[in-house]
Amino acid sequence: RISILKGLVHVADSPYQIQVQASSLSPQTSKVSLASSSNTSTAGSEAKILIFAKDEYFNSKADGWELFVVSIDGPVTSSIQTSVQNHLLNGIYQVNVTMTRSGKYYVSVFQRSVLLMSEALPMHVMPANVSSVACSATWTTLARCQSSASLCGIVSEQAIAYIALVDRFGNQVDVEQGRLAVNAVLDLKNTLVSILSPNLVSFAATAAGEYTVSITIDGNHISESPWRVLLSPSRFGNGGSLIASGSGLTIATAGQTATVNIRARDRFGNALFQCIELEAVFEISRPDGERLYPSWTKLGNKDLCSWRPDLNFTVSGMFSLRVSVWGNHVLSSPFKVIVHAATVSASASTAAGSGVRAVLQGQVATVIITQRDRFSNLVLDPVDSVVILTYENGINVLPPVINSRAAYLPLDGRVARAVADVLIGGDHVMGSPFKVLVMSDLAGSPAPRNSFCDAAIFSRVVAGTHAVYTIQAVDANFVHFNRGGAMFEVEM
């Protein structure tokens, strides 16, 4: 305001109002700052840049603000340029920017290509809070299974997960211990896993099988959590074992395949799934000392690593079964196997004694029945048997059979012949029916044409036992010759 006076009186139009405008923008007196006193911002949050425009005399510059160009350089590949969005007041201008990449930026303001300040303003953009859905984990010793999306590993191997702690924009976040509620759970039993640090998790299991591993941050799953983890047994060796099982290791029955399974396990007791490199040897020692090496079937890949030998015993008694892999006996080998006889076979069983050959009137005749299975093994627990004696006059006699033995008195008179049927389960034993001669002391001289040898004895004998042949001397009236003096000649 200017007043012009003549004397003490204003001249015409005095006082005058004069508007004094700021001169040209001065980079030396102008400045740029952030609304935040620490020159920091957070990724995803709006940062406010303030421009204080002044001339060389520190006067606020309130015009020409539309010519300002703000350039921001930082971690991004190219500069970010923007213009002034708001003139607050008295030469103070505001520029709002939102940065999503954390790091150090530099803010420069130009007017007509002239830098407004002597040097660029540094601005630090900090990462936002950790976002669980954006975090991921990289596992060591675990890899993607070939046939599924699961992770595969081996028991006892330490599995470590390196967790990339990032915000929702992918900026890495450095978190001090205890600042985040990082939790890891293994399988449905809620077994806690070791939390080595906020971004380091590890676990090791000794039981093979399928597990579920979950990693959460502040109660929320991270990316890809939970994981389905398949842990396979470790390799055979270093304390691994071979376990034999099956009823055939103790008791077997002749003619029936004995059930025996040999399974390989690692040092933690897990059954191996593959046994390509393992070879088993089965050796059987028979009661007579002979050694046998039965064939066997190897089960692997689709089944557990196991062997199934073809153990089909035909001789009863005590056997010794040795099982070895790589020259080492499996646990508890050799095994003592008791082989019982099979079911009684009438055609393999025999009957002996005077009651099935020749009997003397007035004396007790005996029938001894030996029950055997189809392999000629002696049956120690015999079943019921029947003896039917049919005389030539049509009279039938059924002597009782007790403990496979029967006894009877032959009929008196001149009955010379009888037929003895020895039955087991309705079937004849070997040689049955037998022709039985009823002998008398009244016999005359022997007649060779009527005499005969017990033919049943010739049909089957057992190795290692005595074969007894009974020659029946009969006189001309078919009465047994019971006196001495008859001469016999046997040719084999």
Buried (B, 14 or more C-beta within 10 A) or exposed (E): EEEEEEEEEEEEEEEEEEEEEBEEBBBEBBBBBBEBEEBEBBBBEEBBBBBBBBBBEEBBBBEEBEBBBBBBBBEEEEEBEBEBEEBEEEBBBBBEBEBBBBBEBBBBBBBEEEBBBEEBBEBBBBBBEBBBEBBBBEBEBBEEBEEEEBBBBBBBBEBBBBBBBBBBBBBEBEBEEEEBEBBBBBBEEEEEBEBBEBBBBBBBBBEBEEBBBBBBBEEEBBBEBBBBBBBBBBEBEEEBBBBBEBEBBEEBBBBBBBBBBBBBBBBBBBBBBBBEEBEBBBBBBBEEEEEEEBEBEBBBEEEBBBBBBEBEBBBBBEBBBBBBBEEEBBEEBBBEBEBBBBEBBBEBBBBBBBBBBBBBBEEEBBBBBBBBBBBBBBBEEBEEBBBBBBBEEEEEBEBEBEEBBBBBEBBEEEBBBBBBBBBBEEEBBBBBBBBBBBBBEEBEEBBEEBBBEBEBBEEEEEEEEEEEEBEBBBBEEBBBBBEEEEEEEEEE
